[in-house]
Amino acid sequence: MSENSQPQLRDIMKSGVWTNNVTFVQILGLCPLMAITTTATNGLGLGLMTAMVLACSNFIVSALRKVTPNQIRIPVYISIIASLVTILDLTMNAWMHDLHKVMGLFIPLIVANCALLGRAEAFAAHNKILPAALDGLATGLGFTLGLTSVGAVREILGSGTLFSGAALLLGPHFHFLELHLLPGYRGFLLMLLPPGGFVVMGMLLGGIRLVKRLTSRESASLKLARQPTGGCH
């Protein structure tokens, strides 16, 4: 996409969060999706971290797009992303150590998320700073939506709770988010294992595609109904 045809900011947000969602449309980032989403809180935490890195990396890539040699652009993008993830990892280890222990290895693995390099190459390198940063934020929020949705379903089916440990992520004032939905529920271990992640992912994908199909049919019906009909003259 050339800089002469900058996309609308509203379209960027809609594409990143819903239309071109990283999780449910592009099917990227499945490694952290299956491993970390045993609770909605874990999914929300990793998603927000990824959104921060995406927004910052897109911002820097766009700012340097005119001085980055085309031959070495990919190593430059990877270096930017890796530096940001390292800063995030060290900062969390210093200031949010308990949460850092929960996330563990999956914070450094943000570097390996295909969405970061993909948005840097496909969008940030060809657009101005504001649209690029917004695209990174929107893509990250879409990824957060995917992780949190899968984590919520797995947590409810697996342990009968919702947003367990939210106070650890968001602070003690958010303890009210921690819900015990199914008292006496013994749990369903499969939902807390990686195979359960694939099952939930398949269920959500099917549901989302069904909703989109019904929505598109309804839109087509409305357009047809609004078309003028021919009459006798």
For each residue, the residues with C-beta under 8 A, 3 or more apart:
1: 5 7 123 126 127
2: 5 126
3: 6 126 127 128
4:
5: 1 2
6: 3 127 128 131
7: 1 11 12 127 131
8: 11 12
9: 12 13 130 131 134
10: 13 14
11: 7 8 14 15
12: 7 8 9 15 16 131 134 135 138
13: 9 10 16 17 134 138
14: 10 11 17 18 19 138
15: 11 12 18 19 20 138
16: 12 13 20 21 22 135 137 138 139 140 141 142
17: 13 14 21 138 141 142 145
18: 14 15 21 142
19: 14 15 25
20: 15 16 25 26 142
21: 16 17 18 24 25 26 142 143 145 146
22: 16 25 26 28 29 115 139 142 143 146
23: 26 27 28 29 33 142 143 145 146 147 150
24: 21 27 146 204 205 208
25: 19 20 21 22
26: 20 21 22 23 115
27: 23 24 30
28: 22 23 113 114 115 118
29: 22 23 32 33 50 113 114 115 143 146
30: 27 33 34 201
31: 34 35 109 112
32: 29 35 36 37 46 106 109 110 113 147
33: 23 29 30 36 37 146 147 150 197 201
34: 30 31 37 194 197 198 201
35: 31 32 106 194 197
36: 32 33 42 43 46 103 106 147 151
37: 32 33 34 40 42 43 147 150 151 154 197
38: 42 151 154 155 158 192
39: 42 43 151 154 155 161 163 164 165
40: 37 43 44 148 151 152 155 162 163 164
41: 44 45 151 163 164 165 166 168 169
42: 36 37 38 39 45 46 102 103 147 151 165
43: 36 37 39 40 46 47 144 146 147 148 149 150 151 152
44: 40 41 47 48 144 147 148 151 163 169
45: 41 42 48 49 99 102 103 169
46: 32 36 42 43 49 50 103 106 107 110 147
47: 43 44 50 51 140 141 143 144 145 146 147 148
48: 44 45 51 52 140 144
49: 45 46 52 53 88 92 103 107 110
50: 29 46 47 53 54 110 113 115 116 140 143 144
51: 47 48 54 55 136 137 139 140 141 143 144
52: 48 49 55 56 88 140
53: 49 50 56 57 81 84 85 88 110 116 140
54: 50 51 57 58 115 116 119 136 137 139 140 143
55: 51 52 58 59 133 134 136 137 140
56: 52 53 59 60 84 133 136
57: 53 54 60 61 77 80 81 84 116 120 124 136
58: 54 55 61 62 119 120 123 124 132 133 135 136
59: 55 56 62 63 124 129 132 133 136
60: 56 57 63 64 80 84
61: 57 58 64 65 68 76 77 80 120 124 125 132
62: 58 59 65 124 125 127 128 129 131 132 133
63: 59 60 129
64: 60 61 67 68 76
65: 61 62 68 124 125 126
66:
67: 64
68: 61 64 65 72 73 76 125
69: 72 73
70: 73
71:
72: 68 69 75 76
73: 68 69 70 76 77 121 125
74: 77 78 117 121
75: 72 78 79
76: 61 64 68 72 73 79 80
77: 57 61 73 74 80 81 117 120 121 125
78: 74 75 81 82 111 117
79: 75 76 82 83
80: 57 60 61 76 77 83 84 120
81: 53 57 77 78 84 85 110 111 116 117 120
82: 78 79 85 86 111
83: 79 80 86 87
84: 53 56 57 60 80 81 87 88
85: 53 81 82 88 89 107 108 110 111
86: 82 83 89 90 108
87: 83 84 90 91
88: 49 52 53 84 85 91 92 107 110
89: 85 86 92 93 100 107 108
90: 86 87 93 94
91: 87 88 94 95 96
92: 49 88 89 95 96 97 99 100 103 107
93: 89 90 96 97 100
94: 90 91 97
95: 91 92
96: 91 92 93 99 100
97: 92 93 94 100 101
98: 101 102 168
99: 45 92 96 102 103 168 169
100: 89 92 93 96 97 103 104 107
101: 97 98 104
102: 42 45 98 99 165 168
103: 36 42 45 46 49 92 99 100 106 107
104: 100 101 107
105: 108 109
106: 32 35 36 46 103 109 110
107: 46 49 85 88 89 92 100 103 104 110
108: 85 86 89 105 111
109: 31 32 105 106 112 113
110: 32 46 49 50 53 81 85 88 106 107 113 116
111: 78 81 82 85 108 116
112: 31 109
113: 28 29 32 50 109 110 116
114: 28 29 117 118
115: 22 26 28 29 50 54 118 119 139 143
116: 50 53 54 57 81 110 111 113 119 120
117: 74 77 78 81 114 120 121
118: 28 114 115 121 122
119: 54 58 115 116 122 123 124 135 136 139
120: 57 58 61 77 80 81 116 117 123 124 125
121: 73 74 77 117 118 124 125
122: 118 119 125 126
123: 1 58 119 120 126 127 131 132 135
124: 57 58 59 61 62 65 119 120 121 127 132 135 136
125: 61 62 65 68 73 77 120 121 122
126: 1 2 3 65 122 123
127: 1 3 6 7 62 123 124 131 132 135
128: 3 6 62 131 132
129: 59 62 63 132 133
130: 9 133 134
131: 6 7 9 12 62 123 127 128 134 135
132: 58 59 61 62 123 124 127 128 129 135 136
133: 55 56 58 59 62 129 130 136 137
134: 9 12 13 55 130 131 137 138
135: 12 16 58 119 123 124 127 131 132 138 139
136: 51 54 55 56 57 58 59 119 124 132 133 139 140
137: 16 51 54 55 133 134 140 141
138: 12 13 14 15 16 17 134 135 141 142
139: 16 22 51 54 115 119 135 136 142 143
140: 16 47 48 50 51 52 53 54 55 136 137 143 144
141: 16 17 47 51 137 138 144 145
142: 16 17 18 20 21 22 23 138 139 145 146
143: 21 22 23 29 47 50 51 54 115 139 140 146 147
144: 43 44 47 48 50 51 140 141 147 148
145: 17 21 23 47 141 142 148 149
146: 21 22 23 24 29 33 43 47 142 143 149 150
147: 23 32 33 36 37 42 43 44 46 47 143 144 150 151
148: 40 43 44 47 144 145 151 152
149: 43 145 146 152 153 204
150: 23 33 37 43 146 147 153 154 197 200 201 204
151: 36 37 38 39 40 41 42 43 44 147 148 154 155
152: 40 43 148 149 155 156 162 163
153: 149 150 156 157 191 200 203 204
154: 37 38 39 150 151 157 158 191 192 196 197 200
155: 38 39 40 151 152 158 159 161 162 163 164 191
156: 152 153 159 160 161 162 181 182
157: 153 154 188 191 196 200
158: 38 154 155 187 188 189 190 191 192 196
159: 155 156 164 185 187 192
160: 156 180 181 182 183 185 187
161: 39 155 156 164 178 179 180 181 182
162: 40 152 155 156 177 178 179 181
163: 39 40 41 44 152 155 166 177 178 179
164: 39 40 41 155 159 161 178
165: 39 41 42 102 168 169 178
166: 41 163 169 170 174 175 177 178
167: 170 171 172 173 174 175 177 178
168: 41 98 99 102 165
169: 41 44 45 99 165 166 174
170: 166 167 173 174 177
171: 167 174
172: 167 175
173: 167 170
174: 166 167 169 170 171 177
175: 166 167 172 178
176:
177: 162 163 166 167 170 174
178: 161 162 163 164 165 166 167 175
179: 161 162 163
180: 160 161 183
181: 156 160 161 162
182: 156 160 161 185
183: 160 180
184:
185: 159 160 182
186:
187: 158 159 160 192
188: 157 158 191 192 196
189: 158 192 193
190: 158 193 195 196 199
191: 153 154 155 157 158 188 196 199 200
192: 38 154 158 159 187 188 189 196
193: 189 190 196 197
194: 34 35 197 198
195: 190 198 199
196: 154 157 158 188 190 191 192 193 199 200
197: 33 34 35 37 150 154 193 194 200 201
198: 34 194 195 201 202
199: 190 191 195 196 202 203
200: 150 153 154 157 191 196 197 203 204
201: 30 33 34 150 197 198 204 205
202: 198 199 205 206
203: 153 199 200 206 207
204: 24 149 150 153 200 201 207 208
205: 24 201 202 208 209
206: 202 203 209 210
207: 203 204 210 211
208: 24 204 205 211 212
209: 205 206 212 213
210: 206 207 213 214
211: 207 208 214 215
212: 208 209 215 216
213: 209 210 216 217
214: 210 211 217 218
215: 211 212 218 219
216: 212 213 219 220
217: 213 214 220 221
218: 214 215 221 222
219: 215 216 222 223
220: 216 217 223 224
221: 217 218 224 225
222: 218 219 225 226
223: 219 220 226 227
224: 220 221 227
225: 221 222
226: 222 223
227: 223 224
228:
229:
230:
231:
232:
233:
